[in-house]
Amino acid sequence: MRDFIRLFKFVKPHLGVFALAVAFMLISAVFDGAQIAPAIPMIDNVFTGNGILIDRPLPDFLSRIIETINAMPRLTLLKFIVMGFLGLFVFKGVTIFARQYLMTNVGHMIVRDVRNALYAKYQSLSLDYYSKSKVGALVSRITYDVGVINNSIAQGLTDVFYQTFKIVILLGIAIFINWRLFLISIVLFPFISIPIVRISKALRALSAKSQEKMGEVTSTLYEGLSGIRIVKTFLMEQYEVDKFANANQGFYKFAMKSAKRIIAISPLTEFVGAMAAMFVLYVGGSQVIEGTLSFGLFAAFMGSMFQCVQPFKRLSNINAVVQQASAAATRIFEILDTPSDLQDKPGAIDLPEFKDKIKLEDVNFKYSGEENPVLKDIDLEVPKGTALAIVGPSGVGKTTLVNLIGRFYDVTGGRITIDGHDVRDITLKSLRQKIGIVTQDMFLFNDTVKANIAYGNIEASEDAIFRAAQAAGAHEFVQNLPKGYDTIIGDRGFRLSGGEKQRLAIARALLKNPPILILDEATSQLDSQSEILVQKALEELMRGRTVFVIAHRLSTVRNASKIIVLDEKRIVESGTHDELMAGAGLYKELYQLQFRDAVVSLKKG
C-alpha cells in the first residue's frame, strides 16, 4: 500500500485537471440524488392524488414548497416534472462526460509520466544491472505493470470520489426522509467487510505472482522474436511455441485466481444489500399501510437506498483494484529506487580535448555480487595516436578492459586516467563523446539508413552522412537499396548482410568523429569478401585516432603499434608483433596455432 500511495506524486503535476474532474464528480453525484426528488410528487400527487405526507416538522421554505406542490393541478404538475426530468438528464449527461474525460486524461498523463520515468531510469542504469536482468521482464514493467496502474487510477480514483459523493448524497436524502428506517437498513452492512478484507489480502499476493508471470511471458516473447533466425535454423519453432504456451498458461492460472476473488466480492455485497432491503421493505411498508408515511416518500427512500448498492459494490471492488495496483507499484518502484551505479560525481569536469595519453594504474575489477575478479593489477599506458591490440584466450576480460575505459563499469581497484584526469572525475557525457565503438554485433535500429548513421549526431547534414558512408565503403550498396538512405532496414538491420551492417556501424562511428576508438572483434563473424571491405573501412576509421583493437584473428593485428596479451586476469606479455614472435610466450603459441589451423583448412578446401 505504501508504494501505491507513492504513485500519487505523479498526480501533483496534474492537480488542476484532477481538481476539475473531482468538481464534476460532485456535480454529477448531486444530479444523481436530485433525480429521485421528482418521483415523490409523481407518485403522491400525480398518480394517487393523496399529496406528500411527512410526519415531522419541516423548515418553513420546505413546508411552503410541499404545500404548493400539493395544491397544484395534477396535469400541470406532470408537465413540470417531465420538463424537469429532461433538463436534469441533459445537465447530468454533460457532467458525466466531463468527469470521465478529465479523469481518463489524468490517468493517461500519469501513466505517460510513469513510463517516461521508468524508461529514463532504464537508460541511467549500468551495464552491470542489465547483465543480471531479463530484458523481457523489464519491458513487462513498463507495459503490463504500468497498465495495471492506469486501471487503478482511472477507475479507482474516480470511484473513490464519485461513488463516495454519490453515497453521501443518497444517504443524506434517505436520512432526511426517515432516519429511523435508515438506521435499520445499515445494520447488516458492516458484516460484509470481513470477507472483503480476507479476499483483498489474497489478491495482493496473487497480483504480484500474476505480474511476475507476465514478465516471464514478455521475456519469452522477446527472446523468441529476437532470435527468430536461430529458431528457424535449428527447427525449434514448436519448442518455442510450447515454451511460450507454458509461460502464458502460468499467467492465465494466477489471473483467473485473482479474477475469481474479485468476482466473488460483488454477489457478497449484493446479498447483504438484499437482506437489508427486505427488512426495510417490511418496516417501511407497514408505515405506509398505517398512513404515517406517504408512498411517494417511501418509494424515494427505497430508491435512494437501492441506488447506494451499486456505489457500495464499486467501492468494495476498489480495494481489489488497489491491491493489484500496489503489487504493480512495488515492482515499478523496485526499478525507480535502484541506485544508478554510474553517475557524475559532484564537481565532475568536462573532459577537454584529448591531447596526451590514457593510463591504467593497478586496475582491478570484479562484477557486483561476484567473488572472483575479472582483471587484476593491470598497468598500461597508451599514448595518443597508438593502435593498441588486446589479444588472449576467450573469457580473459578483453572486452571488460575496454568497457572500463568508457566507464560502462567502474573499476573496483586502481584508476584509469585520460590526460591525468580520473575517468570517475569526468562527466559521462564528455567522456563518451570522445569514444567511438564498433563491435562484432553492432546494434542497428529499425529505422532508415540515414537515421542509423546519424545516431549520436542527429543534427548532422545529409552531406556529412553521405561522406561518412562513402568513407566506410557503404555508399554504393546503400544507393542500391529500394529507397536509398531512406530505406527502413528492419529490426537490428534484419534486411542487411553482416558486412553491410558493419559498414553502417563504421559510418556511424566516422560521423561521430571520436579521438578514441574501440574495435571489439569488428570483423570476426564476416566472410572473407566482407572482411576485406570492412577492413578497408576500418583502416579509414582508425586513421589519426587512438585505437583499442580486440581481435581473435591475430593476423589482423600484426601492424598494431603495440600488442598486449591477457591471460589469467593479467597482462602477461606486451610488445610489437615481431617482438612477441621473437619470444616464446602465449602470443607466439596462439599465432602459430591459428596459422596451422588456417593451413589445414586450405588443404581441406
BELLIN-V380843 format. One record per residue. N is the residue number from 1. RES is the residue in one letter. PHI is phi as a letter, one per 40 degrees, with the letter a starting at -180 (999 if undefined). Layout:
n={N & N}
res={RES & RES}
phi={PHI & PHI}
This chain:
n={1 & 2 & 3 & 4 & 5 & 6 & 7 & 8 & 9 & 10 & 11 & 12 & 13 & 14 & 15 & 16 & 17 & 18 & 19 & 20 & 21 & 22 & 23 & 24 & 25 & 26 & 27 & 28 & 29 & 30 & 31 & 32 & 33 & 34 & 35 & 36 & 37 & 38 & 39 & 40 & 41 & 42 & 43 & 44 & 45 & 46 & 47 & 48 & 49 & 50 & 51 & 52 & 53 & 54 & 55 & 56 & 57 & 58 & 59 & 60 & 61 & 62 & 63 & 64 & 65 & 66 & 67 & 68 & 69 & 70 & 71 & 72 & 73 & 74 & 75 & 76 & 77 & 78 & 79 & 80 & 81 & 82 & 83 & 84 & 85 & 86 & 87 & 88 & 89 & 90 & 91 & 92 & 93 & 94 & 95 & 96 & 97 & 98 & 99 & 100 & 101 & 102 & 103 & 104 & 105 & 106 & 107 & 108 & 109 & 110 & 111 & 112 & 113 & 114 & 115 & 116 & 117 & 118 & 119 & 120 & 121 & 122 & 123 & 124 & 125 & 126 & 127 & 128 & 129 & 130 & 131 & 132 & 133 & 134 & 135 & 136 & 137 & 138 & 139 & 140 & 141 & 142 & 143 & 144 & 145 & 146 & 147 & 148 & 149 & 150 & 151 & 152 & 153 & 154 & 155 & 156 & 157 & 158 & 159 & 160 & 161 & 162 & 163 & 164 & 165 & 166 & 167 & 168 & 169 & 170 & 171 & 172 & 173 & 174 & 175 & 176 & 177 & 178 & 179 & 180 & 181 & 182 & 183 & 184 & 185 & 186 & 187 & 188 & 189 & 190 & 191 & 192 & 193 & 194 & 195 & 196 & 197 & 198 & 199 & 200 & 201 & 202 & 203 & 204 & 205 & 206 & 207 & 208 & 209 & 210 & 211 & 212 & 213 & 214 & 215 & 216 & 217 & 218 & 219 & 220 & 221 & 222 & 223 & 224 & 225 & 226 & 227 & 228 & 229 & 230 & 231 & 232 & 233 & 234 & 235 & 236 & 237 & 238 & 239 & 240 & 241 & 242 & 243 & 244 & 245 & 246 & 247 & 248 & 249 & 250 & 251 & 252 & 253 & 254 & 255 & 256 & 257 & 258 & 259 & 260 & 261 & 262 & 263 & 264 & 265 & 266 & 267 & 268 & 269 & 270 & 271 & 272 & 273 & 274 & 275 & 276 & 277 & 278 & 279 & 280 & 281 & 282 & 283 & 284 & 285 & 286 & 287 & 288 & 289 & 290 & 291 & 292 & 293 & 294 & 295 & 296 & 297 & 298 & 299 & 300 & 301 & 302 & 303 & 304 & 305 & 306 & 307 & 308 & 309 & 310 & 311 & 312 & 313 & 314 & 315 & 316 & 317 & 318 & 319 & 320 & 321 & 322 & 323 & 324 & 325 & 326 & 327 & 328 & 329 & 330 & 331 & 332 & 333 & 334 & 335 & 336 & 337 & 338 & 339 & 340 & 341 & 342 & 343 & 344 & 345 & 346 & 347 & 348 & 349 & 350 & 351 & 352 & 353 & 354 & 355 & 356 & 357 & 358 & 359 & 360 & 361 & 362 & 363 & 364 & 365 & 366 & 367 & 368 & 369 & 370 & 371 & 372 & 373 & 374 & 375 & 376 & 377 & 378 & 379 & 380 & 381 & 382 & 383 & 384 & 385 & 386 & 387 & 388 & 389 & 390 & 391 & 392 & 393 & 394 & 395 & 396 & 397 & 398 & 399 & 400 & 401 & 402 & 403 & 404 & 405 & 406 & 407 & 408 & 409 & 410 & 411 & 412 & 413 & 414 & 415 & 416 & 417 & 418 & 419 & 420 & 421 & 422 & 423 & 424 & 425 & 426 & 427 & 428 & 429 & 430 & 431 & 432 & 433 & 434 & 435 & 436 & 437 & 438 & 439 & 440 & 441 & 442 & 443 & 444 & 445 & 446 & 447 & 448 & 449 & 450 & 451 & 452 & 453 & 454 & 455 & 456 & 457 & 458 & 459 & 460 & 461 & 462 & 463 & 464 & 465 & 466 & 467 & 468 & 469 & 470 & 471 & 472 & 473 & 474 & 475 & 476 & 477 & 478 & 479 & 480 & 481 & 482 & 483 & 484 & 485 & 486 & 487 & 488 & 489 & 490 & 491 & 492 & 493 & 494 & 495 & 496 & 497 & 498 & 499 & 500 & 501 & 502 & 503 & 504 & 505 & 506 & 507 & 508 & 509 & 510 & 511 & 512 & 513 & 514 & 515 & 516 & 517 & 518 & 519 & 520 & 521 & 522 & 523 & 524 & 525 & 526 & 527 & 528 & 529 & 530 & 531 & 532 & 533 & 534 & 535 & 536 & 537 & 538 & 539 & 540 & 541 & 542 & 543 & 544 & 545 & 546 & 547 & 548 & 549 & 550 & 551 & 552 & 553 & 554 & 555 & 556 & 557 & 558 & 559 & 560 & 561 & 562 & 563 & 564 & 565 & 566 & 567 & 568 & 569 & 570 & 571 & 572 & 573 & 574 & 575 & 576 & 577 & 578 & 579 & 580 & 581 & 582 & 583 & 584 & 585 & 586 & 587 & 588 & 589 & 590 & 591 & 592 & 593 & 594 & 595 & 596 & 597 & 598 & 599 & 600 & 601 & 602 & 603 & 604 & 605}
res={M & R & D & F & I & R & L & F & K & F & V & K & P & H & L & G & V & F & A & L & A & V & A & F & M & L & I & S & A & V & F & D & G & A & Q & I & A & P & A & I & P & M & I & D & N & V & F & T & G & N & G & I & L & I & D & R & P & L & P & D & F & L & S & R & I & I & E & T & I & N & A & M & P & R & L & T & L & L & K & F & I & V & M & G & F & L & G & L & F & V & F & K & G & V & T & I & F & A & R & Q & Y & L & M & T & N & V & G & H & M & I & V & R & D & V & R & N & A & L & Y & A & K & Y & Q & S & L & S & L & D & Y & Y & S & K & S & K & V & G & A & L & V & S & R & I & T & Y & D & V & G & V & I & N & N & S & I & A & Q & G & L & T & D & V & F & Y & Q & T & F & K & I & V & I & L & L & G & I & A & I & F & I & N & W & R & L & F & L & I & S & I & V & L & F & P & F & I & S & I & P & I & V & R & I & S & K & A & L & R & A & L & S & A & K & S & Q & E & K & M & G & E & V & T & S & T & L & Y & E & G & L & S & G & I & R & I & V & K & T & F & L & M & E & Q & Y & E & V & D & K & F & A & N & A & N & Q & G & F & Y & K & F & A & M & K & S & A & K & R & I & I & A & I & S & P & L & T & E & F & V & G & A & M & A & A & M & F & V & L & Y & V & G & G & S & Q & V & I & E & G & T & L & S & F & G & L & F & A & A & F & M & G & S & M & F & Q & C & V & Q & P & F & K & R & L & S & N & I & N & A & V & V & Q & Q & A & S & A & A & A & T & R & I & F & E & I & L & D & T & P & S & D & L & Q & D & K & P & G & A & I & D & L & P & E & F & K & D & K & I & K & L & E & D & V & N & F & K & Y & S & G & E & E & N & P & V & L & K & D & I & D & L & E & V & P & K & G & T & A & L & A & I & V & G & P & S & G & V & G & K & T & T & L & V & N & L & I & G & R & F & Y & D & V & T & G & G & R & I & T & I & D & G & H & D & V & R & D & I & T & L & K & S & L & R & Q & K & I & G & I & V & T & Q & D & M & F & L & F & N & D & T & V & K & A & N & I & A & Y & G & N & I & E & A & S & E & D & A & I & F & R & A & A & Q & A & A & G & A & H & E & F & V & Q & N & L & P & K & G & Y & D & T & I & I & G & D & R & G & F & R & L & S & G & G & E & K & Q & R & L & A & I & A & R & A & L & L & K & N & P & P & I & L & I & L & D & E & A & T & S & Q & L & D & S & Q & S & E & I & L & V & Q & K & A & L & E & E & L & M & R & G & R & T & V & F & V & I & A & H & R & L & S & T & V & R & N & A & S & K & I & I & V & L & D & E & K & R & I & V & E & S & G & T & H & D & E & L & M & A & G & A & G & L & Y & K & E & L & Y & Q & L & Q & F & R & D & A & V & V & S & L & K & K & G}
phi={999 & c & c & c & c & c & c & c & c & c & c & d & c & b & c & c & c & c & c & c & c & c & c & c & c & c & c & c & c & c & c & c & c & c & c & c & d & c & c & c & c & c & c & c & b & c & c & c & g & c & g & c & b & b & c & a & c & b & d & d & c & c & c & c & c & c & c & c & c & c & c & c & d & c & c & c & c & c & c & c & c & c & c & c & c & c & c & c & c & c & c & c & c & c & c & c & d & c & c & c & c & c & c & c & c & c & d & c & c & c & c & d & c & c & c & c & c & c & c & c & c & d & c & c & c & c & c & c & c & c & c & b & b & c & c & c & c & c & c & c & c & c & b & c & c & c & c & c & c & d & c & c & c & c & c & c & c & d & c & d & c & c & c & c & d & c & c & c & c & c & c & c & c & c & c & c & c & a & c & c & c & c & c & c & c & b & d & c & c & d & c & c & c & c & c & c & c & c & c & c & c & c & c & c & c & c & c & c & c & c & c & c & c & c & c & c & c & c & c & c & c & c & c & c & c & c & b & c & c & c & d & c & c & c & f & b & d & c & c & c & c & c & c & c & c & c & c & c & c & c & c & d & c & c & c & c & c & c & c & c & c & c & c & c & c & c & c & c & c & c & c & c & c & c & c & c & c & c & c & c & d & c & c & c & c & c & c & c & c & c & g & c & a & c & c & c & c & c & c & c & c & c & c & c & c & c & c & c & c & c & d & c & c & c & c & c & c & d & d & c & c & c & c & c & c & c & c & c & c & c & c & c & c & d & c & c & c & c & c & c & c & b & b & c & c & d & g & d & b & c & c & c & d & c & b & b & a & b & b & b & b & f & c & b & a & a & c & c & g & b & c & c & c & c & b & b & f & c & b & a & b & b & c & d & g & c & b & c & c & b & b & i & c & c & g & c & h & c & c & d & c & c & c & c & c & c & f & c & b & c & c & c & a & g & a & b & b & b & f & g & c & c & c & c & c & b & c & d & c & c & c & c & c & c & b & b & b & b & b & c & b & c & c & b & c & c & a & c & d & d & c & c & c & c & c & g & a & c & c & c & c & c & c & c & c & c & c & c & c & c & c & c & g & b & d & c & c & c & c & c & c & d & b & f & c & c & c & c & c & g & c & f & g & d & c & b & c & c & c & c & c & c & c & c & c & c & c & c & c & c & c & c & f & c & c & b & b & b & b & b & f & c & b & c & b & c & c & c & c & c & c & c & c & c & c & c & c & c & c & c & c & c & d & g & b & c & b & b & b & b & b & c & c & c & c & c & b & d & c & c & d & a & b & b & b & c & a & f & g & b & c & b & a & a & i & c & d & c & c & c & c & c & c & b & c & c & d & c & c & c & c & c & c & c & c & c & c & c & c & c & c & c & c & c & c}
